[in-house]
Amino acid sequence: YISVQLGSTSEEWADKLLSEGYSFQKLALSSYVEALEALLDGRAVACITDSAFLKPYLKKHPDIAVRVKVLSQLGGVEAYGYATRPGDAWLREKINNALRGLMSSPAWNSLLEKWGLEG
């Protein structure tokens, strides 16, 4: 088994690999933590997960980090977005202004470092 989070990009990658002929069984669980636990307790031989989850999680849990080895990276960097209703221009502008302010402040780099997302 290769563990993944149900409904996530990791599950999409597992499905893509299976459709390309790779031979494994997918173990879809309800969270990235559960998918990682399946690897650690031997229910899975590998785990496909999101680096935005894994890097900070392993940083916070060094006892687990020594038991896990990242073998490869699938795909590229993914962007996250937000959506508003078309008529909510005022809300969109408030969100955009807040993001511009945050991303131009020193706090932005601190957040990237905190979550293991810097460069």
MMTF fields as JSON, N, C-alpha, C and O atoms, coordinates in Angstrom:
{
  "mmtfVersion": "1.0.0",
  "mmtfProducer": "UNKNOWN",
  "numBonds": 475,
  "numAtoms": 476,
  "numGroups": 119,
  "numChains": 1,
  "numModels": 1,
  "chainsPerModel": [1],
  "groupsPerChain": [119],
  "chainIdList": ["A"],
  "bondAtomList": [4, 2, 8, 6, 12, 10, 16, 14, 20, 18, 24, 22, 28, 26, 32, 30, 36, 34, 40, 38, 44, 42, 48, 46, 52, 50, 56, 54, 60, 58, 64, 62, 68, 66, 72, 70, 76, 74, 80, 78, 84, 82, 88, 86, 92, 90, 96, 94, 100, 98, 104, 102, 108, 106, 112, 110, 116, 114, 120, 118, 124, 122, 128, 126, 132, 130, 136, 134, 140, 138, 144, 142, 148, 146, 152, 150, 156, 154, 160, 158, 164, 162, 168, 166, 172, 170, 176, 174, 180, 178, 184, 182, 188, 186, 192, 190, 196, 194, 200, 198, 204, 202, 208, 206, 212, 210, 216, 214, 220, 218, 224, 222, 228, 226, 232, 230, 236, 234, 240, 238, 244, 242, 248, 246, 252, 250, 256, 254, 260, 258, 264, 262, 268, 266, 272, 270, 276, 274, 280, 278, 284, 282, 288, 286, 292, 290, 296, 294, 300, 298, 304, 302, 308, 306, 312, 310, 316, 314, 320, 318, 324, 322, 328, 326, 332, 330, 336, 334, 340, 338, 344, 342, 348, 346, 352, 350, 356, 354, 360, 358, 364, 362, 368, 366, 372, 370, 376, 374, 380, 378, 384, 382, 388, 386, 392, 390, 396, 394, 400, 398, 404, 402, 408, 406, 412, 410, 416, 414, 420, 418, 424, 422, 428, 426, 432, 430, 436, 434, 440, 438, 444, 442, 448, 446, 452, 450, 456, 454, 460, 458, 464, 462, 468, 466, 472, 470],
  "bondOrderList": [1, 1, 1, 1, 1, 1, 1, 1, 1, 1, 1, 1, 1, 1, 1, 1, 1, 1, 1, 1, 1, 1, 1, 1, 1, 1, 1, 1, 1, 1, 1, 1, 1, 1, 1, 1, 1, 1, 1, 1, 1, 1, 1, 1, 1, 1, 1, 1, 1, 1, 1, 1, 1, 1, 1, 1, 1, 1, 1, 1, 1, 1, 1, 1, 1, 1, 1, 1, 1, 1, 1, 1, 1, 1, 1, 1, 1, 1, 1, 1, 1, 1, 1, 1, 1, 1, 1, 1, 1, 1, 1, 1, 1, 1, 1, 1, 1, 1, 1, 1, 1, 1, 1, 1, 1, 1, 1, 1, 1, 1, 1, 1, 1, 1, 1, 1, 1, 1],
  "groupList": [{"groupName": "TYR", "atomNameList": ["N", "CA", "C", "O"], "elementList": ["N", "C", "C", "O"], "formalChargeList": [0, 0, 0, 0], "bondAtomList": [1, 0, 2, 1, 3, 2], "bondOrderList": [1, 1, 2], "singleLetterCode": "Y", "chemCompType": "L-PEPTIDE LINKING"}, {"groupName": "ILE", "atomNameList": ["N", "CA", "C", "O"], "elementList": ["N", "C", "C", "O"], "formalChargeList": [0, 0, 0, 0], "bondAtomList": [1, 0, 2, 1, 3, 2], "bondOrderList": [1, 1, 2], "singleLetterCode": "I", "chemCompType": "L-PEPTIDE LINKING"}, {"groupName": "SER", "atomNameList": ["N", "CA", "C", "O"], "elementList": ["N", "C", "C", "O"], "formalChargeList": [0, 0, 0, 0], "bondAtomList": [1, 0, 2, 1, 3, 2], "bondOrderList": [1, 1, 2], "singleLetterCode": "S", "chemCompType": "L-PEPTIDE LINKING"}, {"groupName": "VAL", "atomNameList": ["N", "CA", "C", "O"], "elementList": ["N", "C", "C", "O"], "formalChargeList": [0, 0, 0, 0], "bondAtomList": [1, 0, 2, 1, 3, 2], "bondOrderList": [1, 1, 2], "singleLetterCode": "V", "chemCompType": "L-PEPTIDE LINKING"}, {"groupName": "GLN", "atomNameList": ["N", "CA", "C", "O"], "elementList": ["N", "C", "C", "O"], "formalChargeList": [0, 0, 0, 0], "bondAtomList": [1, 0, 2, 1, 3, 2], "bondOrderList": [1, 1, 2], "singleLetterCode": "Q", "chemCompType": "L-PEPTIDE LINKING"}, {"groupName": "LEU", "atomNameList": ["N", "CA", "C", "O"], "elementList": ["N", "C", "C", "O"], "formalChargeList": [0, 0, 0, 0], "bondAtomList": [1, 0, 2, 1, 3, 2], "bondOrderList": [1, 1, 2], "singleLetterCode": "L", "chemCompType": "L-PEPTIDE LINKING"}, {"groupName": "GLY", "atomNameList": ["N", "CA", "C", "O"], "elementList": ["N", "C", "C", "O"], "formalChargeList": [0, 0, 0, 0], "bondAtomList": [1, 0, 2, 1, 3, 2], "bondOrderList": [1, 1, 2], "singleLetterCode": "G", "chemCompType": "PEPTIDE LINKING"}, {"groupName": "THR", "atomNameList": ["N", "CA", "C", "O"], "elementList": ["N", "C", "C", "O"], "formalChargeList": [0, 0, 0, 0], "bondAtomList": [1, 0, 2, 1, 3, 2], "bondOrderList": [1, 1, 2], "singleLetterCode": "T", "chemCompType": "L-PEPTIDE LINKING"}, {"groupName": "GLU", "atomNameList": ["N", "CA", "C", "O"], "elementList": ["N", "C", "C", "O"], "formalChargeList": [0, 0, 0, 0], "bondAtomList": [1, 0, 2, 1, 3, 2], "bondOrderList": [1, 1, 2], "singleLetterCode": "E", "chemCompType": "L-PEPTIDE LINKING"}, {"groupName": "TRP", "atomNameList": ["N", "CA", "C", "O"], "elementList": ["N", "C", "C", "O"], "formalChargeList": [0, 0, 0, 0], "bondAtomList": [1, 0, 2, 1, 3, 2], "bondOrderList": [1, 1, 2], "singleLetterCode": "W", "chemCompType": "L-PEPTIDE LINKING"}, {"groupName": "ALA", "atomNameList": ["N", "CA", "C", "O"], "elementList": ["N", "C", "C", "O"], "formalChargeList": [0, 0, 0, 0], "bondAtomList": [1, 0, 2, 1, 3, 2], "bondOrderList": [1, 1, 2], "singleLetterCode": "A", "chemCompType": "L-PEPTIDE LINKING"}, {"groupName": "ASP", "atomNameList": ["N", "CA", "C", "O"], "elementList": ["N", "C", "C", "O"], "formalChargeList": [0, 0, 0, 0], "bondAtomList": [1, 0, 2, 1, 3, 2], "bondOrderList": [1, 1, 2], "singleLetterCode": "D", "chemCompType": "L-PEPTIDE LINKING"}, {"groupName": "LYS", "atomNameList": ["N", "CA", "C", "O"], "elementList": ["N", "C", "C", "O"], "formalChargeList": [0, 0, 0, 0], "bondAtomList": [1, 0, 2, 1, 3, 2], "bondOrderList": [1, 1, 2], "singleLetterCode": "K", "chemCompType": "L-PEPTIDE LINKING"}, {"groupName": "PHE", "atomNameList": ["N", "CA", "C", "O"], "elementList": ["N", "C", "C", "O"], "formalChargeList": [0, 0, 0, 0], "bondAtomList": [1, 0, 2, 1, 3, 2], "bondOrderList": [1, 1, 2], "singleLetterCode": "F", "chemCompType": "L-PEPTIDE LINKING"}, {"groupName": "ARG", "atomNameList": ["N", "CA", "C", "O"], "elementList": ["N", "C", "C", "O"], "formalChargeList": [0, 0, 0, 0], "bondAtomList": [1, 0, 2, 1, 3, 2], "bondOrderList": [1, 1, 2], "singleLetterCode": "R", "chemCompType": "L-PEPTIDE LINKING"}, {"groupName": "CYS", "atomNameList": ["N", "CA", "C", "O"], "elementList": ["N", "C", "C", "O"], "formalChargeList": [0, 0, 0, 0], "bondAtomList": [1, 0, 2, 1, 3, 2], "bondOrderList": [1, 1, 2], "singleLetterCode": "C", "chemCompType": "L-PEPTIDE LINKING"}, {"groupName": "PRO", "atomNameList": ["N", "CA", "C", "O"], "elementList": ["N", "C", "C", "O"], "formalChargeList": [0, 0, 0, 0], "bondAtomList": [1, 0, 2, 1, 3, 2], "bondOrderList": [1, 1, 2], "singleLetterCode": "P", "chemCompType": "L-PEPTIDE LINKING"}, {"groupName": "HIS", "atomNameList": ["N", "CA", "C", "O"], "elementList": ["N", "C", "C", "O"], "formalChargeList": [0, 0, 0, 0], "bondAtomList": [1, 0, 2, 1, 3, 2], "bondOrderList": [1, 1, 2], "singleLetterCode": "H", "chemCompType": "L-PEPTIDE LINKING"}, {"groupName": "ASN", "atomNameList": ["N", "CA", "C", "O"], "elementList": ["N", "C", "C", "O"], "formalChargeList": [0, 0, 0, 0], "bondAtomList": [1, 0, 2, 1, 3, 2], "bondOrderList": [1, 1, 2], "singleLetterCode": "N", "chemCompType": "L-PEPTIDE LINKING"}, {"groupName": "MET", "atomNameList": ["N", "CA", "C", "O"], "elementList": ["N", "C", "C", "O"], "formalChargeList": [0, 0, 0, 0], "bondAtomList": [1, 0, 2, 1, 3, 2], "bondOrderList": [1, 1, 2], "singleLetterCode": "M", "chemCompType": "L-PEPTIDE LINKING"}],
  "groupTypeList": [0, 1, 2, 3, 4, 5, 6, 2, 7, 2, 8, 8, 9, 10, 11, 12, 5, 5, 2, 8, 6, 0, 2, 13, 4, 12, 5, 10, 5, 2, 2, 0, 3, 8, 10, 5, 8, 10, 5, 5, 11, 6, 14, 10, 3, 10, 15, 1, 7, 11, 2, 10, 13, 5, 12, 16, 0, 5, 12, 12, 17, 16, 11, 1, 10, 3, 14, 3, 12, 3, 5, 2, 4, 5, 6, 6, 3, 8, 10, 0, 6, 0, 10, 7, 14, 16, 6, 11, 10, 9, 5, 14, 8, 12, 1, 18, 18, 10, 5, 14, 6, 5, 19, 2, 2, 16, 10, 9, 18, 2, 5, 5, 8, 12, 9, 6, 5, 8, 6],
  "groupIdList": [1, 2, 3, 4, 5, 6, 7, 8, 9, 10, 11, 12, 13, 14, 15, 16, 17, 18, 19, 20, 21, 22, 23, 24, 25, 26, 27, 28, 29, 30, 31, 32, 33, 34, 35, 36, 37, 38, 39, 40, 41, 42, 43, 44, 45, 46, 47, 48, 49, 50, 51, 52, 53, 54, 55, 56, 57, 58, 59, 60, 61, 62, 63, 64, 65, 66, 67, 68, 69, 70, 71, 72, 73, 74, 75, 76, 77, 78, 79, 80, 81, 82, 83, 84, 85, 86, 87, 88, 89, 90, 91, 92, 93, 94, 95, 96, 97, 98, 99, 100, 101, 102, 103, 104, 105, 106, 107, 108, 109, 110, 111, 112, 113, 114, 115, 116, 117, 118, 119],
  "secStructList": [7, 3, 3, 3, 3, 6, 6, 1, 2, 2, 2, 2, 2, 2, 2, 2, 2, 2, 2, 6, 6, 7, 7, 7, 7, 3, 3, 3, 3, 1, 1, 2, 2, 2, 2, 2, 2, 2, 2, 2, 6, 6, 1, 7, 1, 3, 3, 7, 7, 7, 2, 2, 2, 2, 2, 2, 2, 2, 2, 2, 7, 2, 2, 2, 2, 6, 6, 7, 7, 7, 7, 7, 7, 7, 1, 7, 7, 7, 7, 7, 7, 7, 7, 7, 7, 6, 6, 7, 2, 2, 2, 2, 2, 2, 2, 2, 2, 2, 2, 2, 2, 2, 2, 6, 1, 2, 2, 2, 2, 2, 2, 2, 2, 2, 6, 6, 7, 7, 7],
  "xCoordList": [0.821, 0.0, 0.864, 1.94, 0.358, 0.9, -0.22, -1.323, 0.068, -0.974, -1.03, -0.019, -2.245, -2.526, -3.67, -4.367, -3.847, -5.027, -6.15, -5.988, -7.276, -8.47, -8.853, -8.937, -9.083, -9.542, -8.476, -8.801, -7.218, -6.125, -5.352, -5.616, -4.395, -3.529, -2.682, -2.291, -2.394, -1.63, -2.443, -1.882, -3.746, -4.584, -4.627, -4.599, -4.694, -4.67, -3.38, -3.406, -2.248, -0.979, -0.973, -0.497, -1.495, -1.556, -2.413, -2.034, -3.56, -4.431, -3.728, -3.858, -2.983, -2.235, -1.185, -1.051, -0.45, 0.578, -0.045, 0.49, -1.166, -1.863, -2.33, -2.23, -2.839, -3.313, -2.167, -2.376, -0.958, 0.225, 0.841, 1.846, 0.238, 0.699, 1.546, 1.997, 1.771, 2.52, 1.707, 0.479, 2.4, 1.722, 1.805, 2.832, 0.718, 0.588, -0.896, -1.724, -1.205, -2.573, -2.587, -1.68, -3.636, -3.772, -4.524, -5.566, -3.987, -4.644, -5.024, -4.193, -6.274, -6.743, -7.317, -8.261, -6.734, -7.141, -7.617, -7.452, -8.201, -8.892, -7.993, -8.48, -6.703, -5.822, -4.384, -4.027, -3.572, -2.155, -1.492, -0.608, -1.903, -1.333, -1.628, -0.738, -2.874, -3.218, -2.437, -2.026, -2.227, -1.45, -0.006, 0.58, 0.564, 1.928, 2.002, 2.954, 1.004, 0.973, 0.894, 1.463, 0.189, 0.105, 1.485, 1.81, 2.282, 3.66, 4.459, 5.172, 4.34, 5.133, 4.768, 5.632, 3.484, 3.094, 3.096, 2.686, 3.564, 3.746, 2.546, 2.611, 1.448, 0.303, 0.564, -0.103, 1.538, 1.912, 3.43, 4.148, 3.908, 5.357, 5.854, 7.057, 4.916, 5.255, 4.045, 2.931, 4.294, 3.238, 3.463, 4.571, 2.432, 2.491, 1.793, 0.636, 2.494, 1.943, 2.336, 3.098, 1.833, 2.069, 3.239, 3.253, 4.214, 5.373, 4.979, 5.656, 3.894, 3.432, 2.964, 2.966, 2.567, 2.25, 3.518, 3.834, 4.241, 5.313, 6.466, 6.923, 6.946, 8.112, 7.876, 8.674, 6.8, 6.601, 6.277, 6.645, 5.596, 5.245, 6.509, 6.646, 7.432, 8.676, 9.561, 10.292, 9.496, 10.261, 9.752, 10.535, 8.443, 7.824, 7.981, 7.926, 8.179, 8.285, 9.597, 9.582, 10.73, 12.025, 12.139, 12.896, 11.394, 11.419, 10.824, 11.218, 9.891, 9.307, 10.198, 10.334, 10.8, 11.649, 12.786, 13.166, 13.332, 14.437, 13.965, 14.78, 12.646, 12.093, 11.577, 11.097, 11.671, 11.098, 12.173, 12.998, 12.155, 13.085, 12.28, 11.517, 12.458, 11.801, 12.604, 13.788, 11.941, 12.63, 12.563, 13.492, 11.47, 11.266, 10.218, 9.493, 10.146, 9.119, 8.325, 8.89, 7.012, 6.132, 5.62, 5.27, 5.573, 4.988, 5.834, 6.976, 5.248, 5.938, 5.281, 4.517, 5.593, 5.021, 3.565, 3.236, 2.714, 1.295, 0.969, 1.513, 0.094, -0.362, -1.726, -2.512, -1.986, -3.28, -4.0, -3.361, -5.284, -6.048, -7.244, -7.512, -7.943, -9.19, -10.22, -9.869, -11.459, -12.533, -13.592, -13.851, -14.186, -15.321, -16.419, -16.183, -17.603, -18.684, -18.387, -17.761, -18.824, -18.541, -18.949, -18.264, -20.032, -20.504, -19.78, -20.064, -18.858, -18.17, -16.832, -15.809, -16.844, -15.613, -14.982, -13.756, -15.778, -15.253, -14.464, -13.418, -14.968, -14.282, -12.983, -11.945, -13.05, -11.854, -10.767, -9.599, -11.151, -10.177, -9.572, -8.371, -10.385, -9.868, -8.869, -7.813, -9.212, -8.314, -7.025, -5.937, -7.137, -5.939, -5.05, -3.83, -5.643, -4.85, -4.145, -2.975, -4.858, -4.247, -3.094, -2.045, -3.28, -2.205, -1.007, 0.139, -1.266, -0.152, 0.627, 1.858, -0.109, 0.555, 1.379, 2.52, 0.814, 1.531, 2.765, 3.849, 2.599, 3.71, 4.843, 5.952, 4.583, 5.646, 6.243, 7.098, 5.802, 6.311, 7.314, 7.336, 8.141, 9.074, 8.357, 8.936, 7.105, 6.346, 6.176, 6.087, 6.13, 5.94, 7.071, 6.826, 8.304, 9.442, 9.457, 9.854, 9.027, 8.938, 7.925, 8.164, 6.793, 5.783, 6.303, 6.107, 6.962, 7.528, 8.522, 8.525, 9.358, 10.335, 9.637, 9.985, 8.65, 7.93, 7.328, 7.386, 6.757, 6.062, 6.955, 6.472, 8.252, 9.179, 8.976, 9.215, 8.535, 8.206, 9.159, 8.947, 10.195, 11.125, 11.899, 12.228, 12.183, 12.954, 13.138, 13.786],
  "yCoordList": [-1.192, 0.0, 1.255, 1.294, 2.285, 3.629, 4.486, 4.518, 5.182, 5.963, 7.383, 7.97, 7.913, 9.269, 9.847, 9.126, 11.158, 11.778, 11.76, 12.201, 11.246, 11.171, 12.563, 13.509, 12.681, 13.927, 14.99, 16.14, 14.633, 15.607, 15.435, 14.52, 16.329, 16.187, 14.919, 14.348, 14.474, 13.233, 12.052, 11.136, 12.068, 11.005, 11.115, 10.101, 12.338, 12.529, 11.967, 11.329, 12.206, 11.67, 10.138, 9.497, 9.566, 8.105, 7.555, 6.578, 8.18, 7.738, 7.862, 6.986, 8.954, 9.151, 8.055, 7.487, 7.762, 6.719, 5.348, 4.57, 5.064, 3.797, 3.718, 2.665, 4.828, 4.83, 4.68, 4.26, 5.025, 4.866, 3.472, 3.179, 2.621, 1.245, 0.889, -0.25, 1.826, 1.488, 0.499, 0.568, -0.412, -1.49, -1.292, -1.568, -0.814, -0.684, -0.534, -0.317, -0.652, -0.404, 0.899, 1.193, 1.675, 2.974, 2.808, 2.155, 3.402, 3.422, 4.877, 5.658, 5.242, 6.621, 6.813, 6.132, 7.744, 8.012, 9.462, 10.259, 9.788, 11.072, 12.283, 13.413, 12.086, 13.244, 12.876, 11.702, 13.919, 13.679, 13.017, 12.177, 13.379, 12.766, 11.267, 10.463, 10.884, 9.461, 8.731, 7.587, 9.374, 8.75, 8.532, 7.486, 9.513, 9.371, 8.297, 7.517, 8.257, 7.218, 5.82, 4.876, 5.685, 4.383, 3.934, 2.748, 4.869, 4.551, 4.137, 3.133, 4.906, 4.657, 3.354, 2.699, 2.973, 1.735, 0.499, -0.584, 0.675, -0.47, -0.866, -1.859, -0.12, -0.425, -0.015, -0.498, 0.879, 1.331, 1.285, 1.466, 1.041, 1.039, 2.409, 2.669, 3.286, 4.643, 5.529, 5.053, 6.832, 7.814, 8.944, 9.469, 9.314, 10.505, 11.604, 11.455, 12.699, 13.769, 15.127, 15.208, 16.162, 17.529, 18.091, 17.989, 18.68, 19.224, 20.362, 20.593, 21.076, 22.143, 21.564, 22.27, 20.31, 19.619, 18.989, 19.181, 18.235, 17.383, 18.166, 17.827, 19.2, 19.936, 20.492, 20.223, 21.263, 21.775, 20.676, 20.788, 19.621, 18.537, 17.837, 17.563, 17.551, 16.885, 17.806, 17.349, 19.1, 20.055, 20.066, 20.186, 19.939, 19.951, 18.606, 18.544, 17.525, 16.175, 15.519, 14.629, 15.947, 15.385, 13.885, 13.211, 13.353, 11.911, 11.146, 10.012, 11.76, 11.141, 11.413, 10.56, 12.588, 12.97, 11.973, 11.714, 11.414, 10.462, 9.117, 8.291, 8.895, 7.629, 7.718, 6.726, 8.914, 9.15, 9.666, 10.498, 9.17, 9.668, 10.073, 9.274, 11.319, 11.784, 11.25, 11.552, 10.449, 9.799, 10.595, 10.561, 11.306, 11.991, 13.067, 13.099, 13.947, 14.982, 14.844, 14.73, 14.855, 14.761, 16.146, 16.924, 16.458, 17.726, 18.911, 18.772, 20.07, 21.299, 21.99, 21.393, 23.237, 24.043, 24.33, 24.693, 24.164, 24.472, 25.785, 26.114, 26.517, 27.779, 27.565, 26.728, 28.318, 28.278, 29.58, 30.614, 29.539, 30.74, 30.867, 29.992, 31.93, 32.152, 32.619, 33.092, 32.483, 32.87, 33.653, 33.409, 34.583, 35.329, 35.302, 34.981, 35.639, 35.761, 36.94, 37.907, 36.882, 37.978, 39.357, 40.343, 39.442, 40.733, 41.258, 42.37, 40.494, 40.899, 41.576, 41.206, 42.566, 43.273, 43.935, 43.961, 44.46, 45.123, 44.133, 44.478, 42.904, 41.884, 41.471, 41.341, 41.266, 40.899, 41.948, 41.612, 43.222, 44.305, 44.32, 44.543, 44.087, 44.032, 42.874, 43.036, 41.71, 40.549, 40.837, 40.573, 41.372, 41.684, 42.697, 42.536, 43.747, 44.75, 44.125, 44.41, 43.271, 42.612, 41.71, 41.693, 40.966, 40.089, 40.904, 40.547, 42.002, 42.858, 43.39, 43.401, 43.829, 44.337, 43.267, 43.512, 42.1, 41.005, 40.605, 40.447, 40.444, 39.951, 40.969, 40.601, 42.238, 43.241, 43.533, 44.408, 42.812, 43.037, 41.943, 40.876, 42.214, 41.183, 39.937, 38.852, 40.1, 38.96, 37.866, 36.687, 38.241, 37.259, 36.24, 35.035, 36.72, 35.795, 34.939, 33.775, 35.504, 34.719, 33.588, 32.471, 33.884, 32.846, 31.762, 30.574, 32.165, 31.178, 30.277, 29.062, 30.867, 30.085, 29.172, 27.998, 29.718, 28.937, 27.673, 26.604, 27.791, 26.658, 25.879, 25.002, 26.2, 25.447, 25.658, 24.745, 26.857, 27.113, 28.088, 28.457, 28.507, 29.464, 28.825, 27.639, 29.661, 29.339, 27.93, 27.581],
  "zCoordList": [0.0, 0.0, 0.0, 0.596, -0.691, -0.604, -0.041, -0.587, 1.059, 1.722, 1.178, 0.791, 1.162, 0.69, 1.515, 2.228, 1.404, 2.014, 0.995, -0.142, 1.42, 0.581, 0.081, 0.864, -1.22, -1.813, -2.001, -2.297, -1.837, -1.935, -3.238, -4.018, -3.46, -4.63, -4.521, -5.539, -3.291, -3.161, -3.693, -4.294, -3.478, -4.041, -5.56, -6.257, -6.076, -7.534, -8.13, -9.182, -7.454, -7.943, -7.912, -8.849, -6.85, -6.771, -7.914, -8.561, -8.16, -9.255, -10.604, -11.46, -10.792, -12.047, -12.223, -13.307, -11.165, -11.242, -11.529, -12.318, -10.891, -11.146, -12.598, -13.228, -13.127, -14.521, -15.516, -16.654, -15.085, -15.933, -15.822, -16.469, -15.006, -14.926, -13.726, -13.609, -12.84, -11.63, -10.8, -10.763, -10.141, -9.435, -7.923, -7.303, -7.347, -5.902, -5.575, -6.46, -4.321, -3.871, -3.1, -2.322, -3.333, -2.689, -1.37, -1.313, -0.324, 0.97, 1.247, 1.711, 0.965, 1.119, 2.52, 2.92, 3.25, 4.629, 4.754, 3.831, 5.89, 5.998, 6.251, 6.207, 6.513, 6.722, 6.348, 6.242, 6.152, 5.888, 7.088, 6.917, 8.297, 9.5, 9.507, 9.783, 9.203, 9.167, 8.082, 8.281, 6.943, 5.863, 6.307, 6.029, 6.992, 7.486, 8.571, 8.608, 9.451, 10.49, 9.89, 10.436, 8.769, 8.099, 7.628, 7.685, 7.17, 6.784, 8.016, 7.992, 9.082, 10.283, 10.983, 11.568, 10.927, 11.619, 10.712, 11.127, 9.464, 8.586, 7.749, 7.024, 7.827, 6.958, 5.523, 4.608, 5.313, 3.976, 3.856, 4.839, 2.636, 2.407, 1.977, 1.969, 1.618, 1.202, 1.437, 1.659, 1.382, 1.577, 0.581, 0.474, -0.137, -0.982, -0.19, 0.203, 0.039, 0.867, 0.306, -0.657, 0.889, 0.469, 1.273, 2.5, 0.592, 1.3, 2.237, 3.239, 1.928, 2.82, 4.151, 5.159, 4.173, 5.431, 6.007, 7.181, 5.174, 5.683, 6.29, 7.382, 5.617, 6.13, 7.531, 8.429, 7.75, 9.112, 10.124, 11.293, 9.69, 10.602, 11.1, 12.292, 10.177, 10.578, 11.402, 12.281, 11.12, 11.914, 13.357, 14.3, 13.517, 14.84, 15.554, 16.783, 14.779, 15.341, 14.897, 14.047, 15.462, 15.039, 15.264, 14.566, 16.235, 16.486, 15.301, 15.029, 14.612, 13.414, 12.205, 11.328, 12.158, 11.016, 10.799, 9.657, 11.873, 11.726, 11.179, 10.766, 11.174, 10.683, 9.259, 8.712, 8.642, 7.318, 6.376, 6.752, 5.159, 4.145, 2.911, 2.369, 2.475, 1.254, 0.076, -0.073, -0.764, -1.878, -3.169, -3.976, -3.362, -4.624, -4.456, -3.462, -5.439, -5.449, -6.739, -7.827, -6.597, -7.76, -8.111, -7.223, -9.394, -9.803, -9.403, -8.967, -9.561, -9.235, -8.058, -7.3, -7.933, -6.861, -7.199, -8.328, -6.223, -6.42, -5.753, -4.699, -6.361, -5.794, -5.155, -5.599, -4.13, -3.476, -3.775, -3.973, -3.807, -4.113, -3.209, -2.386, -3.36, -2.638, -3.66, -4.741, -3.313, -4.227, -3.469, -2.291, -4.165, -3.625, -4.672, -5.837, -4.242, -5.217, -6.13, -5.696, -7.393, -8.332, -7.808, -8.083, -7.072, -6.587, -5.361, -4.914, -4.808, -3.58, -3.859, -3.282, -4.747, -5.106, -3.88, -3.765, -2.979, -1.772, -0.913, -0.363, -0.8, -0.01, -0.692, -0.044, -2.006, -2.77, -2.593, -2.396, -2.663, -2.524, -1.113, -0.958, -0.101, 1.279, 1.429, 2.041, 0.868, 0.936, 0.185, 0.696, -1.019, -1.813, -1.109, -1.091, -0.524, 0.191, 1.391, 1.646, 2.129, 3.282, 2.846, 3.49, 1.769, 1.273, 0.793, 1.07, 0.072, -0.376, 0.828, 0.831, 1.848, 3.051, 3.744, 4.135, 3.895, 4.548, 3.75, 4.311, 2.448, 1.625, 1.484, 1.097, 1.789, 1.722, 3.101, 3.233, 4.117, 5.472, 5.852, 5.239, 6.863, 7.34, 7.884, 7.927, 8.294, 8.819, 7.763, 8.106, 6.497, 5.416, 5.419, 5.376, 5.471, 5.473, 6.726, 6.677, 7.852, 9.089, 8.953, 9.414, 8.317, 8.096, 7.159, 7.413, 6.081, 5.153, 5.877, 5.679, 6.707, 7.46, 8.471, 8.597, 9.191, 10.198, 9.593, 10.201, 8.411, 7.788, 6.812, 6.096, 6.783, 5.942, 4.467, 3.675, 4.068, 2.667, 1.995, 0.84, 2.687, 2.098, 0.969, 0.996, -0.04, -1.215, -1.503, -2.49]
}
